[in-house]
Amino acid sequence: MKPFIKRGAERDSERGQMLVMFTFFLTVLILFVGLGIDIGFAYVTKAELSKAVDAAALAGISSLNQGTPTASSAASATFAANYGRPGRDTGSITPTVNFGTDSANNTFITVDATATTRTFFVRILPTWKTMTVKSSAQATKSKLIMTLVLDRSGSMKDVDSSGFSGAGKMTESVTNFINHFDDTHDRVALATFASTTRVDVPISSTIGTAFKQPIINATKAIFSGSAPGVDGGTFAQGGLTNALAQNNIPIVAPGEFANRVTVFFTDGKANIVQDKFSCQADPWNFGGYDSGNMVGFFDYNSTSQQPVCNTTGGTPSCCNGTSKFKSTFAGGIMKSFLQPDVTDEAEYRSLQVAKDMRAVGTTVFSIGLGANINQDFLREVANDPTGPNYNPNLPQGRAVFAPTAAQLAQVFDTIANEILLRLTQ
């Protein structure tokens, strides 16, 4: 009987060992499964945290022109709006916001946030009652090198159906627009055009030169009538040419991020070209001006802007029946000087300047005022994807339109926000 009893005892012992091992491995399995689930919850928190700090960094750097306290507040508010609090946090989370400048003089913002989450399955282990999850995001603000080009032609005085004129709403619109940017980090010029062009506020070659108030003051002087300004035709090419020259003045240091931008505003068709006659030993400067019922040449160096000749004759005699226009519309063929040629040629020449800007990395934005503006022309000036001859290999801009002067501030803000978005990375 003894061998029989021994075998039964051995079986009971083996069953006991298996039960202990099963209990042990089941506990370990539950812990690992629980750990996996708790880590999964932690990853959800990490994803929410990362989304929130990314949004906070972009909001902060976009508000930097208003000062670091405002930018820091914007970053914190954006974090709070974007962090969904998955439900296992042990308390509220306040991000840490810091600003700095790197070795290439680029300004950046860093947003850090830490969440402590409660575990569910592995909390039986004292050291695993909570998990700590961290996330960090950094955004860098590029320097802005920009020329604002404004049309001050005579049509800006016209009052539209909204009860306002372009001149009447321009100071408000430009003030709101220019205040989006930063005197400390950006460089901005103002150029205006009518029959003639000028640089009203030149760009600074160095960072830190205040431009906001000079541009606001110059705009107010021009469009309120207290200084020579709103009068004459629409020499769009000249305004763009000044912008090209201004944007090329600042030199960007190696490693420094900079965006070169032109914002071009007009309320009418381009109707001025400037060139020289070649029919005399001393070529005459001339401007082709489309007045609506005739085309005239005038000496654009003259302050009086009196025509030197028109389509019916004048001095020099080569004015009569002669065209120097070689636009794509005219097909490069010399022909009689007909009224539509001026606008066609003026637009063609303006587009060539815009292409020259993009060739050196400048992004062009355009704004059109009025119901009869040539939208395709402005889209092509900006290389807007919705316009003709869009080139995806060159800097892509945007064209926006204000049917009435009452909408000017809104469309200027649209362009300002687009620029600010492109300045962050």
C-alpha positions as CSV (number, residue, x, y, z in Angstrom):
1,M,0.0,0.0,0.0
2,K,2.9,2.4,0.7
3,P,3.9,2.8,-3.0
4,F,0.2,3.7,-3.9
5,I,0.1,6.3,-1.1
6,K,3.3,7.8,-2.3
7,R,2.2,8.2,-5.8
8,G,-1.0,10.0,-4.7
9,A,1.0,12.4,-2.5
10,E,3.3,13.1,-5.4
11,R,0.3,13.9,-7.6
12,D,-1.2,16.3,-5.0
13,S,2.2,17.9,-4.6
14,E,2.5,18.4,-8.4
15,R,-1.0,19.9,-8.5
16,G,-0.1,22.3,-5.7
17,Q,3.0,23.4,-7.5
18,M,1.1,23.9,-10.8
19,L,-1.5,25.9,-9.0
20,V,1.2,28.1,-7.5
21,M,2.9,28.5,-10.8
22,F,-0.4,29.2,-12.6
23,T,-1.3,31.8,-10.0
24,F,2.2,33.4,-10.3
25,F,2.1,33.5,-14.1
26,L,-1.5,34.7,-14.2
27,T,-0.5,37.5,-11.9
28,V,2.4,38.4,-14.1
29,L,0.3,38.2,-17.2
30,I,-2.4,40.4,-15.7
31,L,0.3,42.9,-14.7
32,F,1.8,42.9,-18.2
33,V,-1.6,43.2,-19.8
34,G,-2.5,45.9,-17.3
35,L,0.8,47.7,-17.9
36,G,0.1,47.6,-21.6
37,I,-3.3,49.1,-21.1
38,D,-2.0,51.8,-18.8
39,I,0.8,52.6,-21.2
40,G,-1.8,52.9,-23.9
41,F,-3.7,55.4,-21.8
42,A,-0.4,57.2,-21.3
43,Y,0.1,57.4,-25.1
44,V,-3.3,58.9,-25.5
45,T,-2.4,61.5,-22.9
46,K,0.9,62.0,-24.7
47,A,-0.9,62.6,-28.1
48,E,-3.2,65.1,-26.5
49,L,-0.3,66.9,-24.8
50,S,1.7,67.0,-28.0
51,K,-1.2,68.5,-29.9
52,A,-1.7,71.1,-27.3
53,V,2.0,72.2,-27.0
54,D,2.3,72.4,-30.8
55,A,-0.7,74.7,-31.1
56,A,0.5,76.8,-28.1
57,A,4.0,77.3,-29.7
58,L,2.5,78.5,-32.9
59,A,0.0,80.8,-31.2
60,G,2.8,82.3,-29.0
61,I,5.2,82.9,-31.8
62,S,2.5,84.4,-34.0
63,S,1.7,86.9,-31.1
64,L,5.3,87.8,-30.5
65,N,4.9,91.2,-32.2
66,Q,2.7,92.2,-29.2
67,G,5.5,91.5,-26.7
68,T,6.5,88.4,-24.8
69,P,3.9,88.7,-22.0
70,T,1.1,88.8,-24.5
71,A,2.7,86.0,-26.5
72,S,3.1,83.9,-23.4
73,S,-0.5,84.4,-22.4
74,A,-1.6,83.5,-26.0
75,A,0.4,80.3,-25.8
76,S,-1.0,79.3,-22.4
77,A,-4.6,80.0,-23.5
78,T,-4.2,78.0,-26.7
79,F,-2.7,75.1,-24.7
80,A,-5.8,75.1,-22.4
81,A,-8.1,75.2,-25.3
82,N,-6.4,72.3,-27.1
83,Y,-5.6,69.9,-24.2
84,G,-8.6,67.5,-23.9
85,R,-7.7,66.2,-20.3
86,P,-8.1,62.5,-21.1
87,G,-9.5,62.0,-17.5
88,R,-6.7,60.3,-15.7
89,D,-4.7,63.4,-14.8
90,T,-4.0,63.9,-11.1
91,G,-4.4,67.7,-11.5
92,S,-4.5,70.7,-13.8
93,I,-1.5,71.3,-16.1
94,T,0.2,74.6,-16.6
95,P,2.7,74.7,-19.5
96,T,6.1,76.4,-19.2
97,V,6.7,79.0,-21.9
98,N,10.2,80.3,-22.7
99,F,11.6,82.6,-25.4
100,G,15.1,82.7,-26.7
101,T,17.4,83.7,-29.6
102,D,19.7,81.2,-31.2
103,S,23.2,81.7,-32.6
104,A,21.8,82.9,-36.0
105,N,19.7,85.6,-34.3
106,N,16.4,83.7,-34.9
107,T,13.8,84.2,-32.2
108,F,12.1,81.0,-30.9
109,I,9.5,79.9,-28.3
110,T,9.6,76.7,-26.4
111,V,6.5,75.2,-24.7
112,D,6.9,72.4,-22.2
113,A,4.1,70.5,-20.4
114,T,4.0,67.6,-18.0
115,A,1.0,65.4,-17.1
116,T,0.8,62.9,-14.3
117,T,-1.8,60.2,-15.0
118,R,-3.3,57.6,-12.6
119,T,-2.8,54.0,-13.5
120,F,-5.6,51.4,-13.3
121,F,-4.1,47.9,-13.4
122,V,-0.5,48.3,-12.2
123,R,-1.3,50.7,-9.3
124,I,-1.0,47.7,-7.0
125,L,2.7,48.3,-7.3
126,P,3.6,51.3,-5.2
127,T,6.0,52.8,-7.8
128,W,3.4,52.5,-10.6
129,K,0.4,54.3,-9.0
130,T,1.0,57.2,-11.5
131,M,2.8,57.7,-14.8
132,T,4.5,61.0,-15.9
133,V,4.1,62.1,-19.5
134,K,6.0,65.0,-21.0
135,S,5.9,66.9,-24.3
136,S,7.7,69.8,-25.8
137,A,7.3,72.0,-28.9
138,Q,9.4,74.8,-30.4
139,A,8.5,77.3,-33.0
140,T,10.9,79.8,-34.7
141,K,9.9,83.1,-36.1
142,S,11.5,84.1,-39.4
143,K,12.5,87.7,-39.9
144,L,10.2,89.6,-42.2
145,I,11.5,91.7,-45.1
146,M,8.5,93.3,-46.7
147,T,7.4,96.2,-48.9
148,L,3.9,97.4,-48.8
149,V,2.9,98.9,-52.2
150,L,-0.2,101.1,-52.2
151,D,-2.1,102.6,-55.2
152,R,-2.7,106.4,-54.6
153,S,-4.2,107.0,-58.1
154,G,-7.1,109.5,-58.5
155,S,-9.8,106.8,-58.4
156,M,-9.0,106.2,-54.7
157,K,-11.1,109.3,-54.0
158,D,-14.2,107.7,-55.5
159,V,-17.0,106.9,-53.0
160,D,-18.6,103.4,-53.6
161,S,-21.9,101.8,-52.7
162,S,-20.7,101.3,-49.1
163,G,-20.4,105.0,-48.7
164,F,-16.7,105.0,-48.3
165,S,-13.7,105.7,-50.6
166,G,-10.5,103.7,-50.8
167,A,-8.6,106.8,-49.6
168,G,-11.0,107.2,-46.7
169,K,-10.5,103.6,-45.4
170,M,-6.8,103.2,-46.2
171,T,-5.3,104.6,-43.0
172,E,-7.5,102.3,-40.9
173,S,-6.7,99.3,-43.0
174,V,-2.9,99.9,-43.1
175,T,-2.8,100.6,-39.3
176,N,-4.5,97.3,-38.5
177,F,-2.3,95.5,-41.0
178,I,1.1,96.9,-40.0
179,N,0.4,96.4,-36.3
180,H,0.5,92.6,-36.9
181,F,4.3,92.9,-37.3
182,D,7.2,93.6,-35.0
183,D,9.4,96.7,-34.9
184,T,12.1,94.7,-33.1
185,H,12.5,91.8,-35.5
186,D,11.0,92.8,-38.9
187,R,12.0,95.3,-41.6
188,V,9.2,96.9,-43.7
189,A,9.0,99.6,-46.3
190,L,6.2,101.6,-47.8
191,A,6.0,102.5,-51.5
192,T,3.2,104.2,-53.3
193,F,2.3,104.9,-56.9
194,A,0.0,106.9,-59.1
195,S,1.4,108.4,-62.4
196,T,4.7,108.6,-60.6
197,T,6.1,106.4,-57.8
198,R,8.0,107.0,-54.6
199,V,9.3,105.2,-51.6
200,D,7.6,106.9,-48.7
201,V,9.2,104.9,-45.9
202,P,12.5,103.2,-47.0
203,I,13.4,99.8,-45.6
204,S,16.2,99.6,-43.0
205,S,19.3,97.5,-43.6
206,T,19.4,96.7,-39.9
207,I,17.0,95.0,-37.5
208,G,15.4,97.0,-34.8
209,T,14.6,100.2,-36.7
210,A,11.0,101.2,-36.0
211,F,8.8,101.2,-39.1
212,K,5.2,100.9,-37.8
213,Q,4.5,104.5,-36.8
214,P,6.4,106.0,-39.8
215,I,4.3,103.9,-42.2
216,I,1.0,104.7,-40.3
217,N,1.9,108.5,-40.4
218,A,2.9,108.4,-44.1
219,T,-0.3,106.6,-45.0
220,K,-2.5,109.1,-43.1
221,A,-0.7,112.0,-44.7
222,I,-1.2,110.6,-48.2
223,F,-4.8,109.5,-48.0
224,S,-6.1,112.3,-45.8
225,G,-5.0,114.9,-48.3
226,S,-2.5,116.7,-46.0
227,A,0.4,115.8,-48.3
228,P,0.7,115.4,-52.1
229,G,-0.7,112.0,-52.9
230,V,-4.0,110.8,-54.3
231,D,-4.0,111.8,-57.9
232,G,-3.1,110.7,-61.4
233,G,-2.9,107.3,-63.2
234,T,-1.9,103.8,-62.2
235,F,1.8,103.0,-62.7
236,A,1.7,99.5,-61.2
237,Q,5.0,98.5,-62.7
238,G,6.8,101.4,-60.9
239,G,5.3,100.4,-57.5
240,L,6.4,96.8,-57.9
241,T,9.9,97.9,-59.2
242,N,10.4,99.9,-56.0
243,A,9.4,97.0,-53.9
244,L,11.9,94.7,-55.7
245,A,14.7,97.2,-55.0
246,Q,13.6,97.7,-51.3
247,N,13.4,94.0,-50.5
248,N,16.9,93.4,-51.9
249,I,18.5,96.0,-49.5
250,P,18.7,93.9,-46.3
251,I,21.4,91.2,-46.1
252,V,20.4,88.0,-44.3
253,A,23.2,86.5,-42.2
254,P,24.1,82.8,-42.6
255,G,21.7,80.6,-40.7
256,E,19.2,83.4,-40.2
257,F,15.6,82.8,-41.4
258,A,14.1,85.5,-43.4
259,N,11.0,85.8,-45.6
260,R,10.9,88.4,-48.3
261,V,7.4,89.6,-49.1
262,T,5.6,92.2,-51.2
263,V,2.0,93.2,-50.6
264,F,0.6,95.0,-53.7
265,F,-2.6,96.9,-53.5
266,T,-4.5,98.6,-56.4
267,D,-8.0,99.8,-57.1
268,G,-7.9,99.9,-60.9
269,K,-6.3,98.9,-64.1
270,A,-2.7,99.5,-64.7
271,N,-2.7,102.3,-67.3
272,I,0.9,103.8,-67.2
273,V,4.1,102.6,-68.8
274,Q,7.4,104.5,-68.8
275,D,10.2,104.2,-71.3
276,K,12.3,106.3,-73.7
277,F,11.8,107.3,-77.3
278,S,14.7,106.3,-79.6
279,C,13.8,108.5,-82.5
280,Q,16.0,111.4,-81.3
281,A,19.7,111.8,-80.4
282,D,18.7,112.6,-76.9
283,P,15.9,110.1,-76.1
284,W,12.8,111.5,-74.5
285,N,11.5,109.9,-71.4
286,F,7.8,109.1,-71.9
287,G,4.9,107.6,-70.1
288,G,2.1,106.0,-72.1
289,Y,-1.1,107.0,-70.3
290,D,-4.6,105.7,-71.1
291,S,-7.1,108.4,-70.1
292,G,-10.1,106.4,-71.3
293,N,-10.6,108.1,-74.6
294,M,-7.0,108.8,-75.8
295,V,-3.5,107.8,-75.2
296,G,-0.7,110.3,-74.6
297,F,3.0,110.4,-74.0
298,F,4.4,112.6,-71.3
299,D,7.7,113.4,-69.7
300,Y,7.5,111.4,-66.4
301,N,10.4,113.4,-64.9
302,S,8.2,116.5,-65.1
303,T,6.4,117.4,-62.0
304,S,3.5,118.8,-64.0
305,Q,3.0,115.6,-65.9
306,Q,1.9,117.5,-69.1
307,P,1.7,115.3,-72.2
308,V,4.4,116.0,-74.7
309,C,2.3,114.4,-77.5
310,N,-0.7,112.2,-78.0
311,T,-2.2,110.0,-80.7
312,T,-3.0,113.0,-82.9
313,G,0.6,114.3,-83.1
314,G,3.0,116.4,-81.1
315,T,6.7,116.7,-80.3
316,P,8.7,114.7,-81.1
317,S,7.1,113.8,-84.4
318,C,7.8,110.1,-83.8
319,C,5.0,110.1,-81.2
320,N,2.3,109.9,-83.9
321,G,1.2,106.4,-84.8
322,T,4.2,104.7,-83.0
323,S,4.2,102.1,-80.4
324,K,7.1,100.7,-78.4
325,F,4.9,98.2,-76.8
326,K,5.9,94.6,-77.2
327,S,3.7,92.8,-74.7
328,T,2.4,89.3,-75.1
329,F,-0.9,90.9,-76.1
330,A,0.6,92.8,-79.0
331,G,2.6,89.8,-80.0
332,G,5.9,91.8,-80.3
333,I,4.6,93.5,-83.4
334,M,5.1,97.3,-83.8
335,K,1.7,98.7,-84.6
336,S,-0.4,101.8,-84.3
337,F,-0.7,103.2,-80.8
338,L,-4.3,102.1,-79.9
339,Q,-5.9,102.7,-76.6
340,P,-6.1,99.1,-75.3
341,D,-2.3,98.7,-75.8
342,V,-1.5,100.8,-72.7
343,T,-3.3,98.6,-70.2
344,D,-2.1,95.4,-71.8
345,E,1.5,96.6,-71.9
346,A,1.3,98.0,-68.3
347,E,0.0,94.7,-67.0
348,Y,2.6,92.7,-69.0
349,R,5.5,94.8,-67.6
350,S,4.1,94.5,-64.1
351,L,4.0,90.8,-64.3
352,Q,7.6,90.7,-65.4
353,V,8.6,92.5,-62.3
354,A,6.6,90.1,-60.1
355,K,8.4,87.2,-61.8
356,D,11.7,88.9,-61.1
357,M,10.7,89.1,-57.4
358,R,9.9,85.4,-57.2
359,A,13.2,84.5,-59.0
360,V,15.0,85.8,-55.9
361,G,12.6,84.1,-53.4
362,T,10.1,86.9,-52.8
363,T,6.5,86.0,-52.1
364,V,4.0,88.4,-53.6
365,F,0.5,89.0,-52.2
366,S,-2.0,91.2,-54.0
367,I,-5.2,93.0,-52.9
368,G,-7.8,94.4,-55.3
369,L,-10.4,97.0,-54.5
370,G,-13.6,97.4,-56.5
371,A,-16.1,95.4,-58.5
372,N,-14.3,95.9,-61.8
373,I,-10.8,95.0,-60.8
374,N,-8.9,92.6,-63.1
375,Q,-8.7,89.7,-60.8
376,D,-6.8,87.4,-63.2
377,F,-4.0,90.0,-63.4
378,L,-3.7,90.2,-59.6
379,R,-3.8,86.5,-59.3
380,E,-1.0,86.2,-61.7
381,V,1.0,88.9,-59.9
382,A,0.7,86.9,-56.8
383,N,1.3,83.5,-58.4
384,D,-2.0,82.4,-56.8
385,P,-2.9,78.8,-57.6
386,T,-6.3,79.9,-58.9
387,G,-4.8,82.3,-61.4
388,P,-3.5,81.9,-65.0
389,N,0.0,80.7,-65.6
390,Y,0.4,79.5,-62.0
391,N,4.0,78.1,-61.4
392,P,4.1,75.6,-58.5
393,N,7.9,75.8,-58.5
394,L,8.1,79.4,-57.5
395,P,6.9,81.1,-54.3
396,Q,3.1,80.9,-54.0
397,G,1.2,84.0,-53.0
398,R,-2.4,84.9,-52.7
399,A,-4.8,87.4,-54.2
400,V,-7.8,88.7,-52.2
401,F,-10.5,91.1,-53.2
402,A,-12.6,93.8,-51.5
403,P,-15.7,94.6,-53.6
404,T,-16.2,97.8,-51.5
405,A,-13.9,100.0,-49.4
406,A,-15.8,98.9,-46.3
407,Q,-14.1,95.5,-46.6
408,L,-10.6,96.8,-47.0
409,A,-9.5,96.2,-43.4
410,Q,-10.8,92.7,-43.5
411,V,-8.8,91.7,-46.6
412,F,-5.7,93.4,-45.3
413,D,-6.1,91.3,-42.1
414,T,-6.5,88.1,-44.2
415,I,-3.1,88.8,-45.9
416,A,-1.5,89.7,-42.5
417,N,-2.6,86.4,-41.0
418,E,-1.3,84.5,-44.1
419,I,2.1,86.2,-43.8
420,L,2.3,85.5,-40.0
421,L,1.5,81.8,-40.6
422,R,4.3,81.5,-43.1
423,L,6.8,83.2,-40.7
424,T,6.4,80.3,-38.2
425,Q,8.1,77.0,-38.5
